[in-house]
Every structure is written in C-alpha cells, then in structure tokens.
Amino acid sequence: MLDKLERALVAVNRGLLIVLLLVMACIVFANVVLRYTTGDAIYWAEEVARHLMVWITFLGAGLVLRFGGHVAIDNLHQAVGPRWARWLRACVLAGLGLSFLFMAYHASLYVWATRFQTTAATDIPFAWIYSAMPLGFALLFLHLLFIARVYVLEGHHAASTEMDAEAAASI
C-alpha cells in the first residue's frame, strides 16, 4: 500500500513537472516566434513563463532530493564509523525535515498575506503563484519521509533502489 502511494506520488509529481515545462516552453517559443515574425509579442508570456518556472522549481525540488541531486557534503559521513555515520545521517534528516515543515508553515503565511495582490499582466492573485512554496516544501517533506529509512541505514538515496532507478532514468 505504501509502495503504491510512493509510486503514485513520484508519477504524479513527474507528470506535473513535464506538463508545466512543456507549457512554459510552448509559451516562450510562441512569444519568440511572434516577436521576430510580426514584431508583436504576447503581453502576458514573460509573466506566465516566470510563474511557471517558480512552480517547476518548487515542485521539482522533492524529486531532486529523492534522486540525490542536491549539493551535499558527505566527507564527515565517510570519515566516521558506520554507527556514527547512521547517527549523523539521522540528525541531518531530522534537520531537513524540521526545516521543510518550518518553511511550509511560513510559506503558507506568506501566501495568505498576498491573497489580495494580483499580477500586472494577467491579474492572477499572487497567492496562486506563491502557493508553489508551501506545496513544494510539503512535497519535499513527503519525499524525505519516503527515502528516510534507506538514507539513514544505508547512506544512499532512493535512486539506488530499483523503482527509483527506473524513474530517474526516465527523467
């Protein structure tokens, strides 16, 4: 059951990123083509592309964490014995988890504070755009929970498991 939930989370997360990136690329491409062929541009294209990039960044951070793509310094883990390395990884994991929850909470406060402000070109409430932050940090926390056991006990990310190796190869 938990394995199915994890697979679904990864699949939905990856699918959403693909769709957002495709939409952003199409908008930017259409705007460039129009600008060079007609001299006119889509007035909202730059703003929407920028907001899509924000969503892609926050939604993609969890998958990057899951596959070990974030910058990490693990010299200390390798310098100490296996028991201390597991303890150190558990501390790092707890710190990351607390940070993600802290940021999700404060990002939701920020979303609430910006609910009446709107964007210049499209008149979309900023709360819709900034909602990527609490959602992204919540996804980071969920991905962290799914890889926690393997990371603490074995010292590697979930990408080394069979399921995620296939998923990483398809990204």
TORKOL-327037 format. One record per residue: residue number from 1; residue in one letter; x, y, z of N, C-alpha, C in turn. Coordinates in steps of 0.05 Angstrom, whole numbers, plus 5000, padded with zeros to 4 digits. Example, Ala and Ser with C-alpha at 12.3 -4.5 7.8 and 13.67 -1.06 7.14 Angstrom:
2
+-----+------+------+------+------+-------+-------+-------+------+------+------+
| pos | code | n.xx | n.yy | n.zz | ca.xx | ca.yy | ca.zz | c.xx | c.yy | c.zz |
+-----+------+------+------+------+-------+-------+-------+------+------+------+
|   1 |    A | 5264 | 4886 | 5156 |  5246 |  4910 |  5156 | 5264 | 4934 | 5156 |
|   2 |    S | 5257 | 4955 | 5142 |  5273 |  4979 |  5143 | 5258 | 5001 | 5157 |
+-----+------+------+------+------+-------+-------+-------+------+------+------+
***
This chain:
171
+-----+------+------+------+------+-------+-------+-------+------+------+------+
| pos | code | n.xx | n.yy | n.zz | ca.xx | ca.yy | ca.zz | c.xx | c.yy | c.zz |
+-----+------+------+------+------+-------+-------+-------+------+------+------+
|   1 |    M | 5017 | 4976 | 5000 |  5000 |  5000 |  5000 | 5017 | 5025 | 5000 |
|   2 |    L | 5037 | 5026 | 5018 |  5054 |  5050 |  5020 | 5072 | 5052 | 4994 |
|   3 |    D | 5079 | 5029 | 4983 |  5095 |  5029 |  4959 | 5079 | 5040 | 4936 |
|   4 |    K | 5053 | 5033 | 4935 |  5036 |  5044 |  4913 | 5033 | 5074 | 4916 |
|   5 |    L | 5030 | 5083 | 4941 |  5027 |  5112 |  4946 | 5052 | 5127 | 4938 |
|   6 |    E | 5075 | 5115 | 4944 |  5101 |  5127 |  4936 | 5104 | 5128 | 4906 |
|   7 |    R | 5097 | 5106 | 4893 |  5099 |  5106 |  4863 | 5080 | 5127 | 4851 |
|   8 |    A | 5056 | 5129 | 4862 |  5037 |  5148 |  4852 | 5047 | 5177 | 4856 |
|   9 |    L | 5058 | 5182 | 4880 |  5068 |  5209 |  4885 | 5090 | 5216 | 4865 |
|  10 |    V | 5109 | 5198 | 4860 |  5131 |  5203 |  4842 | 5120 | 5207 | 4813 |
|  11 |    A | 5101 | 5190 | 4805 |  5090 |  5192 |  4778 | 5074 | 5218 | 4774 |
|  12 |    V | 5058 | 5225 | 4793 |  5042 |  5250 |  4791 | 5061 | 5274 | 4792 |
|  13 |    N | 5080 | 5274 | 4810 |  5099 |  5296 |  4812 | 5114 | 5299 | 4786 |
|  14 |    R | 5124 | 5277 | 4775 |  5139 |  5278 |  4750 | 5122 | 5287 | 4726 |
|  15 |    G | 5097 | 5276 | 4725 |  5079 |  5283 |  4704 | 5072 | 5313 | 4704 |
|  16 |    L | 5067 | 5323 | 4728 |  5060 |  5351 |  4731 | 5084 | 5369 | 4722 |
|  17 |    L | 5108 | 5361 | 4729 |  5132 |  5376 |  4721 | 5135 | 5376 | 4690 |
|  18 |    I | 5130 | 5354 | 4678 |  5132 |  5351 |  4649 | 5112 | 5370 | 4635 |
|  19 |    V | 5087 | 5370 | 4645 |  5066 |  5387 |  4634 | 5073 | 5416 | 4637 |
|  20 |    L | 5081 | 5424 | 4661 |  5088 |  5452 |  4666 | 5112 | 5461 | 4649 |
|  21 |    L | 5132 | 5444 | 4646 |  5155 |  5451 |  4630 | 5147 | 5453 | 4600 |
|  22 |    L | 5130 | 5435 | 4591 |  5120 |  5436 |  4564 | 5104 | 5462 | 4558 |
|  23 |    V | 5087 | 5469 | 4577 |  5071 |  5493 |  4573 | 5089 | 5518 | 4573 |
|  24 |    M | 5108 | 5518 | 4591 |  5126 |  5541 |  4592 | 5143 | 5543 | 4566 |
|  25 |    A | 5153 | 5521 | 4557 |  5168 |  5521 |  4532 | 5152 | 5530 | 4508 |
|  26 |    C | 5127 | 5521 | 4507 |  5109 |  5529 |  4485 | 5103 | 5559 | 4486 |
|  27 |    I | 5098 | 5570 | 4510 |  5093 |  5598 |  4512 | 5117 | 5615 | 4504 |
|  28 |    V | 5140 | 5608 | 4514 |  5164 |  5623 |  4507 | 5170 | 5620 | 4477 |
|  29 |    F | 5168 | 5596 | 4466 |  5173 |  5592 |  4438 | 5154 | 5609 | 4420 |
|  30 |    A | 5128 | 5608 | 4427 |  5108 |  5623 |  4412 | 5114 | 5653 | 4414 |
|  31 |    N | 5122 | 5662 | 4437 |  5127 |  5691 |  4441 | 5152 | 5699 | 4425 |
|  32 |    V | 5172 | 5683 | 4424 |  5196 |  5690 |  4408 | 5190 | 5690 | 4379 |
|  33 |    V | 5175 | 5670 | 4369 |  5168 |  5668 |  4341 | 5151 | 5693 | 4333 |
|  34 |    L | 5131 | 5699 | 4349 |  5115 |  5722 |  4343 | 5131 | 5748 | 4343 |
|  35 |    R | 5149 | 5751 | 4362 |  5164 |  5775 |  4364 | 5182 | 5779 | 4339 |
|  36 |    Y | 5194 | 5758 | 4330 |  5212 |  5760 |  4307 | 5197 | 5760 | 4280 |
|  37 |    T | 5173 | 5748 | 4279 |  5159 |  5748 |  4253 | 5140 | 5771 | 4249 |
|  38 |    T | 5128 | 5780 | 4271 |  5108 |  5802 |  4268 | 5117 | 5828 | 4283 |
|  39 |    G | 5136 | 5826 | 4300 |  5144 |  5849 |  4315 | 5127 | 5853 | 4340 |
|  40 |    D | 5106 | 5837 | 4343 |  5089 |  5839 |  4367 | 5096 | 5815 | 4385 |
|  41 |    A | 5089 | 5818 | 4411 |  5094 |  5797 |  4430 | 5068 | 5791 | 4445 |
|  42 |    I | 5067 | 5768 | 4457 |  5045 |  5762 |  4475 | 5050 | 5776 | 4501 |
|  43 |    Y | 5033 | 5795 | 4509 |  5039 |  5812 |  4531 | 5041 | 5798 | 4558 |
|  44 |    W | 5029 | 5775 | 4560 |  5029 |  5760 |  4586 | 5050 | 5738 | 4586 |
|  45 |    A | 5063 | 5732 | 4564 |  5080 |  5708 |  4562 | 5103 | 5708 | 4582 |
|  46 |    E | 5117 | 5730 | 4585 |  5140 |  5731 |  4603 | 5132 | 5727 | 4631 |
|  47 |    E | 5110 | 5739 | 4639 |  5100 |  5736 |  4667 | 5091 | 5708 | 4673 |
|  48 |    V | 5076 | 5696 | 4655 |  5066 |  5669 |  4659 | 5090 | 5649 | 4659 |
|  49 |    A | 5109 | 5652 | 4641 |  5132 |  5635 |  4640 | 5148 | 5637 | 4666 |
|  50 |    R | 5151 | 5661 | 4677 |  5165 |  5664 |  4702 | 5151 | 5650 | 4725 |
|  51 |    H | 5125 | 5652 | 4726 |  5109 |  5639 |  4747 | 5109 | 5609 | 4744 |
|  52 |    L | 5109 | 5599 | 4719 |  5112 |  5571 |  4715 | 5139 | 5561 | 4724 |
|  53 |    M | 5159 | 5577 | 4720 |  5186 |  5569 |  4729 | 5187 | 5567 | 4760 |
|  54 |    V | 5173 | 5584 | 4773 |  5172 |  5583 |  4802 | 5159 | 5556 | 4811 |
|  55 |    W | 5137 | 5549 | 4798 |  5123 |  5524 |  4804 | 5141 | 5500 | 4798 |
|  56 |    I | 5154 | 5501 | 4775 |  5172 |  5479 |  4767 | 5194 | 5475 | 4788 |
|  57 |    T | 5205 | 5497 | 4797 |  5227 |  5497 |  4817 | 5218 | 5484 | 4843 |
|  58 |    F | 5196 | 5493 | 4854 |  5187 |  5482 |  4879 | 5176 | 5454 | 4877 |
|  59 |    L | 5162 | 5447 | 4856 |  5152 |  5420 |  4853 | 5174 | 5400 | 4846 |
|  60 |    G | 5194 | 5410 | 4833 |  5216 |  5392 |  4825 | 5236 | 5386 | 4847 |
|  61 |    A | 5237 | 5403 | 4868 |  5257 |  5400 |  4889 | 5255 | 5373 | 4903 |
|  62 |    G | 5231 | 5363 | 4907 |  5227 |  5338 |  4921 | 5238 | 5315 | 4905 |
|  63 |    L | 5234 | 5315 | 4879 |  5245 |  5294 |  4862 | 5276 | 5295 | 4861 |
|  64 |    V | 5286 | 5319 | 4860 |  5315 |  5323 |  4860 | 5327 | 5312 | 4887 |
|  65 |    L | 5313 | 5317 | 4909 |  5322 |  5306 |  4935 | 5321 | 5276 | 4934 |
|  66 |    R | 5301 | 5265 | 4924 |  5297 |  5236 |  4923 | 5319 | 5222 | 4907 |
|  67 |    F | 5329 | 5235 | 4886 |  5349 |  5223 |  4870 | 5377 | 5233 | 4876 |
|  68 |    G | 5380 | 5247 | 4898 |  5406 |  5256 |  4908 | 5419 | 5278 | 4890 |
|  69 |    G | 5403 | 5295 | 4878 |  5413 |  5315 |  4860 | 5421 | 5341 | 4873 |
|  70 |    H | 5413 | 5345 | 4899 |  5421 |  5370 |  4912 | 5450 | 5368 | 4921 |
|  71 |    V | 5462 | 5391 | 4924 |  5490 |  5392 |  4933 | 5491 | 5381 | 4961 |
|  72 |    A | 5511 | 5364 | 4966 |  5514 |  5352 |  4993 | 5544 | 5348 | 4998 |
|  73 |    I | 5551 | 5353 | 5023 |  5578 |  5348 |  5031 | 5577 | 5324 | 5051 |
|  74 |    D | 5589 | 5302 | 5043 |  5587 |  5278 |  5059 | 5614 | 5268 | 5069 |
|  75 |    N | 5634 | 5285 | 5070 |  5660 |  5277 |  5080 | 5659 | 5267 | 5108 |
|  76 |    L | 5644 | 5280 | 5125 |  5643 |  5272 |  5153 | 5630 | 5244 | 5156 |
|  77 |    H | 5610 | 5239 | 5140 |  5596 |  5213 |  5140 | 5616 | 5191 | 5134 |
|  78 |    Q | 5634 | 5196 | 5115 |  5653 |  5176 |  5107 | 5677 | 5174 | 5126 |
|  79 |    A | 5682 | 5195 | 5142 |  5705 |  5195 |  5160 | 5700 | 5180 | 5186 |
|  80 |    V | 5675 | 5179 | 5194 |  5668 |  5166 |  5219 | 5659 | 5137 | 5214 |
|  81 |    G | 5657 | 5121 | 5235 |  5649 |  5093 |  5232 | 5619 | 5091 | 5224 |
|  82 |    P | 5611 | 5067 | 5217 |  5583 |  5064 |  5207 | 5562 | 5072 | 5227 |
|  83 |    R | 5566 | 5066 | 5253 |  5547 |  5073 |  5273 | 5543 | 5103 | 5275 |
|  84 |    W | 5566 | 5117 | 5276 |  5565 |  5147 |  5278 | 5554 | 5159 | 5252 |
|  85 |    A | 5560 | 5146 | 5230 |  5550 |  5156 |  5204 | 5520 | 5155 | 5203 |
|  86 |    R | 5509 | 5132 | 5213 |  5479 |  5130 |  5214 | 5467 | 5151 | 5232 |
|  87 |    W | 5480 | 5156 | 5255 |  5470 |  5176 |  5274 | 5472 | 5204 | 5261 |
|  88 |    L | 5493 | 5209 | 5248 |  5497 |  5235 |  5234 | 5476 | 5239 | 5212 |
|  89 |    R | 5472 | 5218 | 5196 |  5451 |  5219 |  5175 | 5423 | 5223 | 5187 |
|  90 |    A | 5418 | 5211 | 5210 |  5392 |  5215 |  5223 | 5389 | 5244 | 5232 |
|  91 |    C | 5410 | 5255 | 5242 |  5409 |  5284 |  5251 | 5405 | 5302 | 5226 |
|  92 |    V | 5419 | 5296 | 5205 |  5415 |  5312 |  5180 | 5386 | 5309 | 5170 |
|  93 |    L | 5376 | 5285 | 5170 |  5349 |  5280 |  5162 | 5329 | 5295 | 5179 |
|  94 |    A | 5332 | 5294 | 5205 |  5314 |  5309 |  5224 | 5316 | 5339 | 5219 |
|  95 |    G | 5340 | 5349 | 5215 |  5343 |  5378 |  5209 | 5329 | 5386 | 5183 |
|  96 |    L | 5333 | 5369 | 5163 |  5319 |  5375 |  5138 | 5289 | 5374 | 5141 |
|  97 |    G | 5279 | 5354 | 5154 |  5250 |  5351 |  5158 | 5238 | 5375 | 5173 |
|  98 |    L | 5252 | 5383 | 5195 |  5242 |  5406 |  5210 | 5244 | 5432 | 5193 |
|  99 |    S | 5265 | 5435 | 5178 |  5267 |  5458 |  5160 | 5245 | 5459 | 5140 |
| 100 |    F | 5239 | 5436 | 5128 |  5218 |  5435 |  5107 | 5191 | 5442 | 5120 |
| 101 |    L | 5185 | 5432 | 5143 |  5160 |  5438 |  5156 | 5158 | 5467 | 5164 |
| 102 |    F | 5180 | 5478 | 5175 |  5182 |  5506 |  5182 | 5177 | 5524 | 5158 |
| 103 |    M | 5190 | 5517 | 5136 |  5187 |  5533 |  5111 | 5158 | 5530 | 5100 |
| 104 |    A | 5147 | 5506 | 5101 |  5119 |  5503 |  5091 | 5100 | 5520 | 5107 |
| 105 |    Y | 5103 | 5520 | 5133 |  5086 |  5536 |  5150 | 5088 | 5566 | 5144 |
| 106 |    H | 5113 | 5576 | 5143 |  5117 |  5604 |  5138 | 5110 | 5612 | 5110 |
| 107 |    A | 5114 | 5594 | 5091 |  5106 |  5600 |  5064 | 5076 | 5602 | 5062 |
| 108 |    S | 5061 | 5585 | 5077 |  5032 |  5588 |  5076 | 5023 | 5614 | 5089 |
| 109 |    L | 5037 | 5624 | 5109 |  5031 |  5650 |  5120 | 5035 | 5672 | 5099 |
| 110 |    Y | 5057 | 5669 | 5083 |  5063 |  5688 |  5062 | 5041 | 5687 | 5040 |
| 111 |    V | 5032 | 5663 | 5033 |  5011 |  5660 |  5013 | 4986 | 5675 | 5023 |
| 112 |    W | 4980 | 5671 | 5048 |  4956 |  5684 |  5060 | 4959 | 5714 | 5059 |
| 113 |    A | 4983 | 5724 | 5064 |  4987 |  5753 |  5065 | 4985 | 5766 | 5037 |
| 114 |    T | 4990 | 5750 | 5016 |  4990 |  5761 |  4989 | 4964 | 5754 | 4974 |
| 115 |    R | 4944 | 5745 | 4988 |  4919 |  5736 |  4974 | 4904 | 5758 | 4959 |
| 116 |    F | 4908 | 5783 | 4966 |  4894 |  5805 |  4953 | 4911 | 5819 | 4931 |
| 117 |    Q | 4936 | 5812 | 4930 |  4953 |  5825 |  4909 | 4951 | 5809 | 4883 |
| 118 |    T | 4952 | 5823 | 4861 |  4949 |  5810 |  4835 | 4973 | 5817 | 4817 |
| 119 |    T | 4977 | 5799 | 4798 |  4999 |  5804 |  4779 | 4992 | 5826 | 4759 |
| 120 |    A | 5012 | 5837 | 4747 |  5008 |  5861 |  4730 | 4994 | 5854 | 4704 |
| 121 |    A | 5004 | 5834 | 4690 |  4994 |  5828 |  4663 | 4969 | 5811 | 4663 |
| 122 |    T | 4968 | 5791 | 4680 |  4946 |  5772 |  4679 | 4925 | 5775 | 4701 |
| 123 |    D | 4931 | 5792 | 4720 |  4912 |  5798 |  4743 | 4906 | 5772 | 4759 |
| 124 |    I | 4925 | 5754 | 4760 |  4922 |  5730 |  4776 | 4931 | 5737 | 4805 |
| 125 |    P | 4916 | 5727 | 4825 |  4925 |  5733 |  4852 | 4953 | 5720 | 4858 |
| 126 |    F | 4970 | 5735 | 4870 |  4997 |  5724 |  4876 | 4996 | 5699 | 4894 |
| 127 |    A | 4974 | 5697 | 4909 |  4971 |  5673 |  4926 | 4972 | 5648 | 4910 |
| 128 |    W | 4961 | 5648 | 4886 |  4962 |  5625 |  4868 | 4990 | 5618 | 4860 |
| 129 |    I | 5006 | 5638 | 4854 |  5033 |  5634 |  4846 | 5050 | 5625 | 4870 |
| 130 |    Y | 5047 | 5639 | 4892 |  5063 |  5633 |  4916 | 5054 | 5607 | 4930 |
| 131 |    S | 5032 | 5596 | 4922 |  5023 |  5570 |  4933 | 5043 | 5548 | 4926 |
| 132 |    A | 5060 | 5553 | 4907 |  5081 |  5533 |  4900 | 5100 | 5529 | 4923 |
| 133 |    M | 5104 | 5549 | 4940 |  5123 |  5547 |  4962 | 5114 | 5527 | 4983 |
| 134 |    P | 5090 | 5531 | 4996 |  5083 |  5511 |  5016 | 5078 | 5483 | 5004 |
| 135 |    L | 5068 | 5482 | 4980 |  5064 |  5456 |  4967 | 5091 | 5443 | 4962 |
| 136 |    G | 5110 | 5458 | 4952 |  5136 |  5447 |  4946 | 5150 | 5437 | 4971 |
| 137 |    F | 5149 | 5453 | 4993 |  5162 |  5444 |  5017 | 5148 | 5420 | 5029 |
| 138 |    A | 5121 | 5418 | 5027 |  5106 |  5394 |  5036 | 5115 | 5370 | 5019 |
| 139 |    L | 5118 | 5374 | 4993 |  5127 |  5351 |  4976 | 5156 | 5344 | 4983 |
| 140 |    L | 5173 | 5363 | 4989 |  5200 |  5357 |  4998 | 5199 | 5339 | 5023 |
| 141 |    F | 5182 | 5347 | 5042 |  5179 |  5331 |  5067 | 5169 | 5303 | 5061 |
| 142 |    L | 5149 | 5300 | 5043 |  5139 |  5273 |  5037 | 5161 | 5256 | 5023 |
| 143 |    H | 5175 | 5268 | 5004 |  5197 |  5253 |  4991 | 5218 | 5245 | 5012 |
| 144 |    L | 5224 | 5263 | 5030 |  5244 |  5258 |  5051 | 5235 | 5234 | 5068 |
| 145 |    L | 5209 | 5233 | 5075 |  5199 |  5211 |  5091 | 5202 | 5185 | 5076 |
| 146 |    F | 5197 | 5185 | 5050 |  5198 |  5160 |  5034 | 5227 | 5150 | 5032 |
| 147 |    I | 5247 | 5168 | 5032 |  5274 |  5158 |  5029 | 5289 | 5157 | 5055 |
| 148 |    A | 5276 | 5164 | 5077 |  5289 |  5166 |  5103 | 5303 | 5141 | 5112 |
| 149 |    R | 5288 | 5119 | 5112 |  5299 |  5093 |  5122 | 5324 | 5085 | 5106 |
| 150 |    V | 5322 | 5086 | 5080 |  5345 |  5077 |  5063 | 5368 | 5096 | 5067 |
| 151 |    Y | 5363 | 5122 | 5069 |  5384 |  5142 |  5072 | 5398 | 5138 | 5099 |
| 152 |    V | 5384 | 5136 | 5121 |  5396 |  5134 |  5147 | 5411 | 5107 | 5150 |
| 153 |    L | 5399 | 5085 | 5142 |  5411 |  5059 |  5147 | 5434 | 5052 | 5127 |
| 154 |    E | 5430 | 5060 | 5102 |  5449 |  5051 |  5081 | 5466 | 5074 | 5070 |
| 155 |    G | 5458 | 5099 | 5075 |  5474 |  5121 |  5067 | 5471 | 5129 | 5038 |
| 156 |    H | 5451 | 5120 | 5024 |  5447 |  5129 |  4997 | 5418 | 5136 | 4993 |
| 157 |    H | 5413 | 5149 | 4971 |  5386 |  5158 |  4965 | 5369 | 5136 | 4953 |
| 158 |    A | 5344 | 5142 | 4950 |  5325 |  5121 |  4940 | 5330 | 5115 | 4910 |
| 159 |    A | 5346 | 5132 | 4897 |  5350 |  5127 |  4868 | 5365 | 5101 | 4864 |
| 160 |    S | 5379 | 5091 | 4884 |  5393 |  5066 |  4881 | 5374 | 5042 | 4884 |
| 161 |    T | 5350 | 5046 | 4892 |  5331 |  5024 |  4893 | 5321 | 5020 | 4864 |
| 162 |    E | 5310 | 4997 | 4859 |  5302 |  4990 |  4832 | 5280 | 5009 | 4821 |
| 163 |    M | 5260 | 5014 | 4837 |  5238 |  5031 |  4828 | 5247 | 5059 | 4820 |
| 164 |    D | 5263 | 5071 | 4837 |  5271 |  5099 |  4831 | 5294 | 5100 | 4811 |
| 165 |    A | 5309 | 5079 | 4807 |  5329 |  5080 |  4786 | 5316 | 5081 | 4759 |
| 166 |    E | 5294 | 5066 | 4757 |  5278 |  5067 |  4731 | 5266 | 5095 | 4728 |
| 167 |    A | 5256 | 5106 | 4749 |  5244 |  5133 |  4748 | 5264 | 5154 | 4741 |
| 168 |    A | 5288 | 5152 | 4753 |  5309 |  5171 |  4749 | 5319 | 5170 | 4720 |
| 169 |    A | 5320 | 5146 | 4709 |  5328 |  5142 |  4681 | 5308 | 5155 | 4661 |
| 170 |    S | 5283 | 5156 | 4669 |  5263 |  5166 |  4651 | 5260 | 5196 | 4653 |
| 171 |    I | 5273 | 5209 | 4672 |  5271 |  5239 |  4675 | 5290 | 5252 | 4655 |
+-----+------+------+------+------+-------+-------+-------+------+------+------+
***
